[in-house]
Amino acid sequence: MAPFTFTLFAPYNKQAAIRLKNASVRMFGADILMEKDESDGYFRATVDLADGIFHYQFKIQTKSWFEQEPEPALPNYDDDEYIAMTQEEKQEKTEAYTKLIDEIRERNRQRESEATFTEIWYTFVDPYATDVDERGSDDAHKAVGILTVKNGKRIIDEYEWKYDSCYLPPDEELVIYEIHVGDFSGGDNDPNARGQFKNVKEKIDYLKELGVNAIELMPIKEYPGNHSCYGTTSDLKEMIDEMHKNSIRVILDGVYNHCDCSSPLTQIDHDYWYHHNPKDVAMSWGPEWNYNFYDPKYNIWPARKFVGDSIRYMVEEFHIDGIRFDAARQIQNFDFLHWVVKEAKKAAGPKPFYCVAEFLPDEPCITNIDGPMDGCWHDSFYWAIRDLLLYDNIDIGRLKSVIDCRQQGFLGVTNVVNYIGNHDHDRMLVELGKERSIFGEEAFKRIRLGVVIQMTSTGIPMIWMGEEIGEYKEKTPDVAKIDWSLIADREDNSNSINKTLLAFFRGLVLLRKENKAFFQTNLDFIHEDHNAKVLVYQRWSDTGERVVVIVNFSGIFLAHYRVPNMPIDGWWHEWTFNYDVKVSYNEVHLDLAEREAKILVWLGENWEPSVSEPQPDPSTESTSNNDTNTTEEKPEEKSEEKQQ
């Protein structure tokens, strides 16, 4: 047995207690009153504990003024009753819950006096709990904190890190893959209702073949309901460790603008940590952290301290490599964001650490010289590409501004994260089908066009899981696991279109990672033809690498199209159809199929083809490889065959 002290910061509450039991015991014993130290605002209770696992909860005489919201009525995916429901019944259940929450929130907004509520006791989980069981226990209808004691001390787990010294790519070289852990699993036939950290680890070889070198995990912290647990802390650490072994960075999505109404701190003293009223009712998703409030008595910024402690814990304990800040614009406090980013990077030490904001609509103020973030989600890029692919809205000026983010005022490659889909939107394939009834090869061709622009624009590209294989599921709060059968081997080869798309993604990611032209902001628009709807731009590095991208936005095939203003004469490799072409007098003639992009990669001043071979048939699209095929002029009739 060894003494263990439980602490609870509740500086203006009158009384607090703790409920404690061994995890193997069904019922809690008598409440243990905690003593308050007025000098620092903490309640404390010291208990002799043997080594083992314990469940505990805090109780407080609340100062909060609001009516507690019920536990979210989200689907229990393991429940037979839910599985048997029709989609209409599931929707009805969700709508009923939403109505209940709205009614409670409205009542809370009407309450002006705290007096009636000061004698109410609330039971809640430790705000600093490192492990939580949402199921509670026989006499705990709410979540319980889990405390593990070994050798008289609290431990998180006993995982030993193995690959901390492995190389991790710098920010400017990142290609990010966004993952929802619960849906990134074995597909519809997976016996597990929800994916786990171990399932993500099992897909590392797939991620390496795709070529991405960073994953961004949607929120993984415990939240109310039965489906926020993706495994143990050891499982998470092992997954991150294995990612690092393979030079893949791990970025976590963090929600630091707001929390759930059942969050522990809301039960203690709501207005000490949160704004009394939402800053913007139309954009409110729960109690909003008040980063402006300073308590002079205890010399503390309450909200800043708690969120800062949370971020330091995730960085130091789980060795993460970056944070995506959800709803950063709604936070409305650059001073806090500057401070917390500095704290996160200090905790990370010398390794690269990328902080990116969801700041909508995007503006350079969040990232530039006085901005707190390294980068932001480039939402204007998404909407410009969406309008192009979905509605054939060819606004070349608008497209230029998102391809070269400097035109919008951003300064560097790492300042924007470019995407054609993310967890907030339906995938582009779904939109093409729903909005325009565009399916099959035509839909996939538009996706390929969008991906070329994404991977060659200034910024860091991000792929939303499943985009690369033509995943078709709509955005939903229900289960929507990736359908990995889309790229499985089939006797009839009926999924060849999906496999071809995956190969296209792999090749583009490889090109993006291996060519230094994409790591710098150097970008020039060397030709634009508003009549033919053609735009040509070049990317280059200070060490000599060059890439020219030729985009036909129109729905018209352009035969033997003249591309002027090529930066250098000599041999270039056309990446999309895998052949070499010679530029003379700073111009080249190419066939440009409708809604198609060509990528010319400079082969160097002294490069010459070793063998002159006939032009390969471009009717079969493929990714770039090491085979050398040469031509000085591409035969148009082959490209015409491809369009038939």
C-alpha positions in Angstrom: 0.0 0.0 0.0 1.2 3.5 -0.8 -0.5 6.9 -0.4 -2.0 8.4 -3.5 -3.4 11.9 -3.7 -6.4 12.8 -5.8 -6.6 16.5 -6.9 -9.4 18.5 -8.3 -9.1 22.2 -9.3 -12.3 23.9 -8.4 -11.3 27.2 -6.9 -14.8 28.7 -6.1 -16.8 25.6 -5.3 -17.7 24.9 -1.6 -17.4 21.2 -1.3 -16.1 18.2 -3.3 -15.8 14.4 -2.8 -14.5 11.4 -4.5 -16.0 8.0 -5.2 -13.4 5.2 -5.4 -13.4 1.4 -5.8 -11.3 -1.4 -7.2 -12.2 -2.1 -10.8 -13.1 -5.7 -9.9 -15.7 -4.5 -7.3 -19.2 -3.8 -8.4 -20.2 -1.0 -6.1 -18.6 2.2 -4.8 -18.1 2.6 -1.1 -18.9 5.8 0.9 -18.0 9.1 -0.6 -14.6 10.5 0.6 -14.7 14.2 1.3 -11.9 16.2 -0.2 -10.1 19.1 1.6 -9.8 22.4 -0.1 -6.7 24.5 -0.1 -7.8 28.1 -0.6 -4.2 29.2 -1.4 -4.2 27.3 -4.8 -7.9 26.4 -5.3 -7.4 22.6 -5.3 -9.4 20.0 -3.4 -7.3 17.0 -2.3 -7.9 13.6 -0.8 -5.1 11.1 0.0 -5.9 7.4 0.0 -3.7 4.4 0.6 -3.8 2.2 -2.5 -2.4 -1.2 -3.4 -1.1 -1.8 -6.9 -4.0 -2.5 -9.2 -6.7 -0.9 -11.4 -9.3 1.5 -9.8 -12.5 3.2 -10.9 -13.2 6.7 -9.5 -15.5 9.7 -10.0 -15.6 13.2 -8.5 -18.6 14.9 -6.9 -18.9 18.6 -6.6 -21.3 21.1 -5.2 -21.7 22.8 -8.6 -21.5 26.5 -9.4 -22.7 25.8 -12.9 -25.9 27.5 -14.0 -27.2 25.3 -16.7 -29.3 22.2 -17.1 -27.1 19.2 -18.0 -27.7 17.8 -21.5 -28.4 14.1 -21.8 -25.9 11.6 -23.1 -25.9 11.8 -26.9 -28.4 9.4 -28.4 -25.9 8.2 -31.1 -26.3 4.8 -32.5 -24.9 1.8 -30.6 -23.4 -0.1 -33.4 -23.2 -3.3 -31.4 -26.8 -3.2 -30.5 -29.1 -5.6 -32.3 -32.1 -3.3 -32.0 -30.2 -0.5 -33.8 -29.0 -2.8 -36.5 -32.6 -3.9 -37.2 -33.8 -0.3 -37.5 -34.7 1.1 -40.9 -32.9 4.2 -42.1 -36.0 6.2 -41.5 -36.1 5.0 -37.9 -32.5 5.9 -37.4 -33.2 9.3 -38.8 -36.2 9.8 -36.5 -34.1 8.9 -33.5 -31.5 11.4 -34.4 -34.0 14.1 -35.0 -35.7 13.5 -31.7 -32.4 13.8 -29.9 -31.5 17.0 -31.8 -34.9 18.5 -30.8 -34.3 17.6 -27.1 -30.9 19.1 -27.1 -32.1 22.3 -28.8 -34.9 22.7 -26.2 -32.4 22.3 -23.3 -29.9 24.7 -24.8 -32.7 27.3 -25.2 -33.7 26.9 -21.6 -30.1 27.3 -20.6 -29.8 30.5 -22.5 -32.8 31.9 -20.7 -31.4 31.3 -17.2 -29.9 34.4 -15.7 -29.6 33.5 -12.0 -27.2 30.9 -10.5 -28.8 31.0 -7.0 -31.2 28.1 -7.5 -28.4 25.8 -8.6 -25.6 26.4 -6.0 -26.6 23.5 -3.8 -26.8 20.8 -6.5 -24.2 18.1 -6.4 -23.0 16.7 -9.7 -21.0 13.5 -10.3 -18.5 13.5 -13.1 -15.3 12.0 -14.4 -11.9 13.5 -13.6 -11.1 16.2 -16.2 -7.5 15.0 -16.2 -8.4 11.3 -16.4 -6.0 9.4 -18.8 -8.4 6.5 -19.3 -12.2 6.5 -19.2 -14.8 3.8 -19.2 -18.0 5.2 -20.7 -20.0 2.2 -19.5 -19.7 3.3 -15.9 -20.5 0.5 -13.4 -23.5 -1.0 -11.5 -24.0 2.2 -9.5 -22.4 4.7 -11.8 -24.6 5.6 -14.7 -22.0 8.0 -16.0 -18.4 7.4 -17.1 -15.8 6.5 -14.6 -12.1 7.4 -14.6 -9.6 4.5 -14.6 -6.5 4.7 -12.4 -3.7 2.2 -12.8 -1.2 2.0 -9.9 2.1 0.2 -10.1 4.8 0.3 -7.5 2.8 3.0 -5.7 2.7 5.3 -8.7 0.1 6.2 -11.3 1.0 4.8 -14.8 -0.6 5.4 -18.2 0.6 2.1 -19.6 3.9 0.2 -20.0 4.6 0.7 -23.6 8.3 1.3 -24.5 9.0 3.4 -27.6 11.3 1.8 -30.2 11.5 4.2 -33.2 11.9 7.7 -31.9 15.1 8.2 -33.8 13.7 7.4 -37.2 13.7 10.0 -40.0 10.5 12.1 -40.3 9.9 14.3 -43.4 9.9 18.1 -43.0 6.6 20.0 -43.4 7.1 21.1 -47.0 7.5 17.5 -48.2 4.3 16.2 -46.6 1.5 14.4 -48.4 -1.3 13.9 -45.8 -3.9 11.2 -45.6 -6.9 12.0 -43.5 -8.3 9.0 -41.6 -11.4 8.3 -39.5 -10.2 5.4 -37.4 -13.6 3.8 -36.9 -14.2 3.6 -40.7 -10.6 2.8 -41.8 -10.9 -0.9 -41.3 -11.5 -4.2 -43.1 -14.5 -3.1 -45.1 -18.1 -4.1 -44.9 -17.2 -7.8 -44.1 -15.0 -6.8 -41.2 -16.5 -8.5 -38.0 -15.5 -5.4 -35.9 -18.3 -2.9 -35.8 -15.8 -0.1 -35.6 -12.2 0.1 -36.7 -9.3 0.3 -34.1 -5.8 1.7 -33.9 -4.5 -1.8 -34.7 -6.5 -1.8 -38.0 -4.7 1.4 -39.0 -1.4 -0.1 -38.1 -2.2 -3.1 -40.3 -2.6 -0.8 -43.3 0.9 0.8 -43.1 2.1 -1.2 -46.1 -0.9 0.2 -48.1 -0.1 3.7 -46.9 3.6 3.3 -47.9 2.6 2.0 -51.4 0.2 5.0 -51.8 3.2 7.1 -50.9 1.8 9.4 -48.2 4.1 10.4 -45.4 1.7 11.8 -42.9 -1.7 10.7 -41.6 -4.2 13.0 -39.9 -6.5 11.3 -37.5 -9.9 12.7 -36.9 -10.6 13.2 -33.1 -9.7 10.2 -31.1 -10.3 11.5 -27.5 -13.0 10.1 -25.4 -16.4 11.6 -26.0 -19.9 10.7 -24.8 -21.4 7.5 -26.3 -20.1 4.0 -27.1 -18.0 4.6 -30.1 -15.1 6.9 -29.3 -12.8 4.1 -28.1 -10.5 2.9 -30.8 -8.2 0.9 -28.5 -5.9 1.3 -25.5 -3.2 4.0 -25.0 -0.7 1.2 -25.7 -2.5 0.5 -29.0 -2.3 4.1 -30.0 1.4 4.4 -29.1 2.3 1.2 -31.0 0.4 2.5 -34.1 2.3 5.8 -33.9 5.6 4.1 -33.3 5.1 1.9 -36.3 4.2 4.9 -38.4 7.5 6.6 -37.3 9.4 3.4 -38.1 8.1 3.9 -41.7 8.8 7.7 -41.7 5.1 8.5 -41.6 4.2 11.4 -39.3 1.0 11.4 -37.2 -1.1 14.6 -36.9 -4.1 14.7 -34.5 -7.3 16.6 -35.1 -8.0 18.6 -31.9 -11.2 20.4 -31.0 -10.2 23.4 -28.9 -13.0 25.9 -29.7 -15.8 24.1 -27.8 -16.7 20.9 -25.9 -19.7 18.7 -25.1 -22.2 19.9 -22.5 -21.5 16.8 -20.4 -17.8 17.7 -20.3 -16.5 17.5 -16.7 -15.5 21.2 -16.4 -19.0 22.3 -17.3 -20.3 20.5 -14.2 -17.9 22.3 -11.9 -18.2 26.0 -12.6 -19.3 26.6 -16.2 -18.5 30.2 -16.5 -15.0 29.8 -15.0 -13.8 27.9 -18.1 -16.4 28.8 -20.8 -18.2 31.8 -22.2 -21.7 32.3 -20.6 -23.3 32.6 -24.0 -22.1 31.5 -27.4 -20.1 34.0 -29.4 -22.2 33.2 -32.4 -25.4 31.2 -31.9 -25.4 30.1 -35.6 -21.9 28.7 -35.3 -22.2 27.1 -31.8 -21.6 23.4 -31.2 -21.4 23.4 -27.4 -19.8 25.3 -24.5 -17.1 27.5 -25.9 -13.7 27.9 -24.1 -13.2 31.4 -22.7 -9.5 32.1 -23.5 -10.0 35.7 -22.6 -10.7 35.1 -18.9 -7.9 35.6 -16.4 -8.3 34.9 -12.7 -6.0 37.4 -10.8 -6.5 35.6 -7.4 -4.8 32.4 -8.6 -2.8 34.0 -11.4 -4.2 31.7 -14.0 -5.9 31.6 -17.3 -8.2 28.7 -16.6 -9.2 27.7 -20.1 -5.7 28.2 -21.5 -4.2 26.1 -18.7 -6.5 23.2 -19.2 -6.2 23.0 -23.0 -2.5 23.7 -22.8 -2.1 20.8 -20.4 -4.2 18.5 -22.7 -2.0 19.3 -25.7 1.2 18.9 -23.8 0.0 15.5 -22.6 -0.8 14.3 -26.1 2.5 15.5 -27.5 4.7 14.2 -24.7 2.9 11.0 -24.0 2.0 9.9 -27.6 4.8 11.5 -29.6 2.5 13.1 -32.2 3.9 15.2 -35.0 1.3 17.9 -35.4 -2.1 19.2 -34.6 -5.0 20.2 -36.8 -7.0 22.9 -34.9 -10.7 22.5 -35.6 -12.9 25.7 -35.9 -9.9 28.0 -35.3 -11.7 31.0 -36.6 -14.4 30.6 -34.0 -11.8 30.6 -31.2 -11.3 34.3 -32.0 -8.1 34.6 -30.0 -4.7 34.8 -31.8 -2.9 35.5 -28.5 -4.0 32.1 -27.2 -3.3 30.3 -30.5 0.3 31.8 -30.6 0.8 30.6 -27.0 -0.6 27.1 -27.4 1.3 26.5 -30.7 4.5 27.6 -29.0 3.8 25.2 -26.1 3.1 22.3 -28.4 6.3 22.8 -30.4 8.3 23.2 -27.2 6.9 19.9 -25.9 7.7 18.2 -29.3 11.4 19.1 -29.1 13.6 19.3 -32.2 11.5 17.1 -34.4 9.2 18.7 -37.1 5.8 19.6 -35.7 3.1 21.0 -38.0 0.2 23.1 -36.7 -2.6 23.6 -39.2 -5.9 25.4 -38.7 -9.4 24.9 -40.0 -9.9 28.7 -40.5 -12.9 29.2 -42.7 -13.0 31.1 -44.9 -9.2 30.8 -45.3 -7.2 33.9 -44.9 -3.4 34.5 -44.8 -3.6 36.2 -41.4 -3.7 32.9 -39.7 -0.3 31.7 -41.1 1.7 34.7 -42.2 4.4 36.6 -40.3 2.0 37.6 -37.4 -0.1 34.5 -37.7 0.0 31.7 -35.1 -0.2 28.7 -37.4 2.1 27.0 -39.9 -0.8 26.3 -42.3 -4.5 26.3 -42.8 -7.0 24.2 -44.7 -7.2 25.8 -48.1 -11.0 25.7 -48.4 -11.1 28.2 -51.3 -9.0 25.7 -53.3 -11.7 23.0 -52.6 -14.6 25.2 -53.7 -12.8 26.4 -56.9 -11.9 22.8 -57.9 -15.4 21.6 -57.0 -17.0 24.2 -59.2 -14.6 23.2 -62.0 -15.2 19.5 -61.8 -18.8 19.5 -60.9 -20.3 22.5 -62.8 -17.6 23.1 -65.5 -17.2 26.6 -64.1 -13.9 27.6 -65.8 -12.8 30.8 -64.1 -9.2 30.9 -64.9 -8.4 33.9 -62.7 -10.0 32.2 -59.7 -8.2 28.9 -60.5 -4.8 30.7 -60.8 -5.3 32.3 -57.3 -5.8 28.9 -55.6 -3.1 27.1 -57.6 -0.6 29.8 -56.6 -1.7 30.7 -53.1 0.7 33.7 -53.1 -2.0 35.5 -55.1 -4.2 35.2 -52.1 -1.5 36.6 -49.8 0.0 33.3 -48.4 3.7 33.2 -48.2 4.9 29.6 -48.3 4.3 26.0 -49.3 3.4 25.0 -45.8 0.8 27.8 -45.4 -2.0 25.9 -47.2 -3.3 22.3 -47.2 -5.0 21.6 -50.6 -7.8 19.0 -50.8 -10.6 18.0 -53.2 -12.4 16.3 -50.3 -12.4 15.9 -46.5 -14.6 14.6 -43.7 -16.9 17.6 -43.9 -18.0 17.0 -47.5 -19.3 14.2 -49.7 -16.5 12.8 -51.8 -16.3 14.4 -55.3 -17.4 11.1 -56.9 -20.5 11.2 -54.8 -21.2 14.8 -55.7 -20.7 14.1 -59.4 -23.3 11.4 -59.3 -25.8 13.2 -57.1 -25.6 16.6 -58.6 -24.8 15.9 -62.3 -25.5 12.1 -62.8 -22.0 11.8 -64.0 -20.6 8.3 -63.4 -18.0 5.8 -64.6 -15.1 6.9 -66.7 -16.3 10.5 -67.2 -16.5 10.9 -63.4 -13.1 9.3 -62.8 -11.5 11.4 -65.5 -12.7 14.6 -63.7 -11.3 13.3 -60.5 -7.9 12.7 -62.2 -7.9 16.3 -63.4 -8.6 17.6 -59.9 -5.9 15.4 -58.4 -3.3 16.6 -60.9 -4.1 20.2 -60.0 -4.0 19.4 -56.3 -0.7 17.6 -56.4 1.1 20.3 -58.5 -0.3 23.5 -56.8 1.6 25.4 -54.2 0.8 23.8 -50.8 0.6 20.5 -49.0 -1.8 18.0 -50.6 -4.2 16.0 -48.4 -6.2 12.9 -49.5 -9.4 12.0 -47.7 -9.4 8.3 -47.1 -10.9 6.3 -49.9 -10.7 9.0 -52.6 -7.8 7.2 -54.1 -9.8 4.0 -54.8 -13.0 5.6 -55.9 -14.9 5.1 -52.6 -18.6 6.0 -53.3 -20.2 6.2 -49.8 -22.0 9.4 -48.8 -21.1 11.5 -45.8 -23.1 10.1 -42.8 -22.9 10.0 -39.0 -23.5 6.2 -39.3 -20.9 3.5 -40.1 -19.3 4.1 -43.5 -16.3 1.9 -43.6 -14.0 2.0 -46.6 -14.9 -0.6 -49.2 -11.5 -2.2 -49.8 -13.1 -4.7 -52.2 -12.9 -1.9 -54.8 -9.2 -2.7 -55.3 -9.4 -6.4 -54.6 -8.4 -8.9 -57.3 -11.5 -9.9 -59.3 -11.7 -12.6 -62.0 -13.8 -10.3 -64.2 -11.6 -7.3 -63.6 -14.8 -5.3 -63.0 -13.0 -2.9 -60.7 -10.2 -2.0 -63.1 -11.3 1.7 -63.1 -10.7 1.8 -59.3 -7.3 0.1 -59.6 -6.3 2.5 -62.4 -7.3 5.5 -60.2 -5.2 4.1 -57.3 -2.2 3.7 -59.6 -2.7 7.3 -60.8 -2.7 8.6 -57.2 0.4 6.5 -56.3 2.3 7.9 -59.3 1.3 11.5 -58.5 2.2 11.2 -54.9 5.6 9.8 -55.8 6.2 12.6 -58.3 5.1 15.2 -55.6 7.5 13.7 -53.0 10.5 13.1 -55.3 10.7 16.4 -57.2 12.1 19.4 -55.3 10.2 21.8 -57.5 7.2 21.2 -55.3 9.0 22.0 -52.1 9.4 25.7 -52.9 7.0 28.5 -53.8 8.4 29.0 -57.3 5.5 29.0 -59.7 4.9 30.9 -62.9 1.9 30.9 -65.2 3.6 30.7 -68.6 0.5 30.5 -70.9 -3.2 31.0 -70.6 -5.7 30.7 -73.4 -9.1 31.9 -72.4 -10.7 30.8 -75.7 -9.5 27.2 -75.6 -9.7 27.1 -71.7 -6.0 26.1 -71.4 -3.7 27.1 -68.5 0.0 26.2 -68.3 2.2 26.7 -65.3 5.7 25.7 -64.2 7.1 24.8 -60.9 10.9 24.8 -60.3 13.5 24.5 -57.5 16.6 26.5 -57.0 18.6 23.3 -57.6 17.3 23.0 -61.2 14.3 20.7 -61.1 11.4 21.8 -63.3 7.9 20.7 -63.9 5.4 22.1 -66.4 1.7 21.4 -66.0 -0.6 21.9 -69.0 -4.3 21.8 -68.3 -7.2 21.6 -70.7 -10.2 22.7 -68.6 -12.6 22.5 -71.6 -14.8 19.6 -72.8 -13.1 19.8 -76.3 -10.3 17.7 -77.6 -7.4 19.9 -78.7 -5.2 18.2 -81.4 -1.6 19.3 -81.8 -2.0 22.2 -79.4 0.9 24.6 -79.4 2.3 25.3 -75.9 4.5 28.4 -76.1 6.9 29.9 -73.5 8.4 26.7 -72.4 11.2 27.6 -70.0 13.9 25.4 -71.5 14.6 23.7 -74.7 15.6 20.0 -74.6 14.1 16.8 -73.4 11.1 16.5 -71.0 9.3 13.5 -69.7 5.5 13.5 -70.1 4.4 11.9 -66.9 0.7 11.0 -67.5 1.2 8.9 -70.6 4.9 8.0 -70.0 6.8 9.3 -73.0 9.6 11.8 -73.7 9.2 14.9 -75.8 11.7 17.4 -77.1 11.0 21.1 -76.7 12.5 23.3 -79.5 12.4 27.1 -79.7 10.6 27.2 -76.3 7.5 25.5 -77.6 5.9 22.1 -77.9 2.9 20.6 -79.6 0.7 18.2 -77.7 -2.7 16.5 -78.0 -4.8 17.6 -75.1 -7.9 15.5 -74.4 -10.9 17.2 -72.9 -10.6 17.8 -69.1 -7.1 16.5 -69.1 -3.8 17.6 -67.7 -0.3 16.8 -68.9 2.8 17.0 -66.7 6.2 17.6 -68.3 9.2 16.9 -66.1 12.6 18.4 -67.1 15.2 15.7 -67.8 18.2 17.9 -67.5 20.5 19.8 -69.8 22.7 16.9 -70.9 20.0 14.2 -71.1 19.6 12.4 -74.4 17.5 9.4 -75.3 19.6 6.2 -75.5 17.3 4.5 -78.0 14.7 5.9 -80.3 11.6 3.8 -80.0 8.1 4.2 -81.4 5.6 6.2 -79.4 3.6 4.0 -77.0 -0.1 3.8 -77.5 -1.6 6.4 -75.1 -5.0 4.7 -75.3 -4.1 2.9 -72.0 -3.4 5.4 -69.2 -0.6 4.5 -66.8 1.5 6.0 -64.2 5.1 7.0 -64.8 7.8 4.3 -64.6 11.5 3.9 -65.5 11.0 2.8 -69.1 12.2 5.3 -71.6 10.1 6.0 -74.7 11.0 8.9 -76.9 9.4 11.1 -79.5 9.7 14.6 -80.7 6.1 14.9 -81.5 3.2 12.9 -80.2 1.0 11.2 -82.8 -2.4 12.7 -82.6 -4.3 9.7 -84.1 -3.4 7.6 -81.0 -4.9 10.2 -78.6 -8.0 10.4 -80.8 -8.4 6.7 -80.5 -8.3 7.1 -76.7 -11.3 9.4 -76.8 -13.5 7.0 -78.7 
